Structures are given as structure tokens and as C-alpha cells.
Amino acid sequence: MALPPKLIGPSISLITGLITSTSMSFVGLALNYGFQPDFAVRWLKAAATSYVVIVPMLMIIVPRIQRFVMRQAGLPAR
């Protein structure tokens, strides 16, 4: 099953948001809070909160970045 072209941007946003929010919340919490007994609960809460914030931002920003890069590469922008 192929992914329809109109879902490419949202799919990239969802996947990028998941990777970004989980990794950055883990690093930030580990550096600032340390590995306390409640680390996992705090990390999951921070990751979920940042995911809810970052995905809508990425859905707005990713298509614009994609168009900009395509133009810079001399390729037709969608």
C-alpha cells in the first residue's frame, strides 16, 4: 500500500515529532533532573506534552521548508 502524496507532509511531521519530543525530553530531563525514581513517569509526561506542542508546529513548518529546499535545488515545488 503506497502512501498518498498529500499524506507525506503530515506523516513526516508525526514521525519527526515523535523522535524529537522523546529524545529531547529524555536528554533535558536526564541532564536537569537526573535519574530519580520517578524519572520514567516524568519523562513520559514531558514527551507527551512536547509531542502535542511540536506536531502541529511541524505540520505548518515542514511543507514550507520542503518548498524552500525544492526551489533552492531547482526542482518544481508542489
C-alpha positions in Angstrom: 0.0 0.0 0.0 1.5 3.3 -1.1 1.2 6.5 0.9 -0.8 9.1 -0.9 1.3 12.2 -1.7 -1.0 14.5 0.3 -0.1 12.5 3.5 3.7 12.7 3.1 4.0 16.0 5.0 1.7 15.0 7.9 3.5 11.6 8.1 6.9 13.3 8.3 5.6 15.7 11.0 4.2 12.8 13.1 7.4 10.7 12.9 9.8 13.6 13.3 7.7 14.9 16.3 7.8 11.6 18.0 11.6 11.2 17.6 12.2 14.8 18.6 9.9 15.0 21.6 11.0 11.7 23.1 14.7 12.2 22.6 14.9 15.8 23.6 12.7 15.4 26.7 14.8 12.4 27.8 18.1 14.3 27.4 16.7 17.5 29.0 15.2 15.7 31.9 18.2 13.5 32.5 20.6 16.5 32.5 18.4 18.8 34.6 16.7 16.3 37.0 18.9 13.2 36.9 17.7 9.6 37.1 15.4 9.8 40.1 13.0 7.0 41.0 10.1 8.8 39.2 12.2 9.6 36.1 10.1 7.4 33.7 6.8 9.0 34.7 8.3 12.5 34.4 9.9 11.6 31.0 6.7 10.2 29.6 4.7 13.2 30.7 7.3 15.6 29.2 7.5 13.6 26.0 3.7 13.6 25.6 3.4 17.3 26.3 6.1 18.2 23.9 4.6 15.9 21.2 1.3 17.7 21.4 3.0 21.0 21.0 5.6 20.1 18.3 3.5 18.1 15.8 1.1 21.0 14.9 4.1 23.3 14.6 5.8 20.7 12.3 2.7 20.4 10.2 2.9 24.1 9.4 6.6 24.4 9.1 7.6 21.2 7.2 5.7 21.9 3.9 7.3 25.4 3.8 10.8 24.1 4.4 10.2 21.4 1.7 9.0 24.0 -0.8 12.0 26.2 0.0 14.5 23.4 -0.4 12.9 22.2 -3.6 13.2 25.7 -5.1 16.8 26.0 -4.0 17.6 22.7 -5.6 15.9 23.9 -8.9 13.1 21.4 -8.7 9.5 22.2 -9.1 7.8 22.9 -5.7 4.4 21.3 -5.1 
